[in-house]
Amino acid sequence: MNRIKELREARGLSQEHLAYKAGVAVKTISRLERSGRANSETLRAVAVALGVGLGDLFEPDEVPA
C-alpha cells in the first residue's frame, strides 16, 4: 500500500490542499491514494509538495521500477 494518504494526513493537509501544492487535480490525489499509480512527473510533484523523497511515497517493497 502506498503511503500518500498517511503522509498527507500527518501533515494536516486535505486532498484539496495537497492537490493545490502539487499542481494536480484533486481527483488525481484521490486516485493516487487508492492505487498509487501515476506518471513519474505527478509522483515527483506530490513528493515535493509533501516534502519527502519519491521513494518515501511507497512501502519499501512497492517502490515503482
Number of C-alpha atoms within 10 A of each C-alpha: 13 20 15 23 19 12 17 19 12 10 12 11 15 14 19 15 14 22 20 14 15 20 13 15 14 17 12 16 25 16 13 19 19 13 12 21 14 13 8 11 9 17 21 18 18 26 19 14 17 21 12 13 13 17 16 16 24 16 11 11 7 12 12 11 3
